[in-house]
Amino acid sequence: MKKEQGMENAKYIAGLVSIVMPMYNAKRFIAEAIESVQKQDYDNWELLVVNDGSTDGCEKLVTEISIQDSRVKLINKENGGVASARNAGIEAARGQYIAFLDSDDKWLEGKLSKQISFLQRSSDAGERRQFCYGATSFMTEDGTPLEKWWPVPTMVDYKKLLHANVIPCSTVLIDRTGLQPFYMPNQGHEDYATWLTVLRDNRIKAYGINEPLFMYRRSSSGVSSSKFKTLSWTWHVYHDSQGFSWLKSTWCFLRFEWLTVWKYLQR
């Protein structure tokens, strides 16, 4: 296992951030998302835009952008869902660091530089940091910023993360050095399942920067807005991804949902 990890690490380009952006019929917002990456003051990055079988012409738009900026790379594949698209990006990623950004969201300026500086410093307990995330700010569907933002805890380990998914996908930055390779499972809440697996398999913690690092676009048509539909996904994260028994999965699910309701009531 150590030899295999060493071979994987040898592939990574030091200091390079590989940004994985799944894209499906995202012509309306994709240019804004890409521009938010291009505006980062940390410029050692590659943006892997994975076209998941789009039919709205967004492929052509990204191709035009990539001609002007060689750091933007388009990967075309047949439609397979968001986990499949992110995995295609992960497979192609060459960077020491890996990050994620959805095609309808936007990073705030300084996001990457703040996180890389944060990871390069040890925690208060002297532990090496390899996984960090940040808070979420919001915008309307037409891009108007909203004042409200959601804070995050300063640290979670595997056991704490089982209680609630406090890690917004579009804020994640992971230093892959020495970590076991990971991919996202083909199931609902695939990002939550992935963060749990990364923390568990590598026995590391995730550290939060409690300030907004990206803007989440509120949309009535997005997957994240289908709250009722996603209820069962959480149970399957525990049962299918983490291998818990039916009883333990149900207990974790009920606790997760109760804490989620309590969190929303507090806000």
Buried (B, 14 or more C-beta within 10 A) or exposed (E): EEEEBEEBBEEBBEEBBBBBBBBBBBBEBBBBBBEBBBBBEBEBBBBBBBBBBBEBEBBEBBBEBBEEEEBBBBBBBEEBBBBBBBBBBBEBBEBBBBBBBBBBBBBBEBBBEBBBEBBEEEEEEEEBBBBBBBBBBBBEBEEEBEEEBBBBBEBBEBEBBBBBBBBBBBBBBBBBBBBEEBBBBBBBBBBBBBBBBBBBEBEBBBBBBEBBBBBBBBEEEEEEEEEEEEEEBBBBBBBBBBEBEEEBBBEBBEEBBEEBEEEEEEE
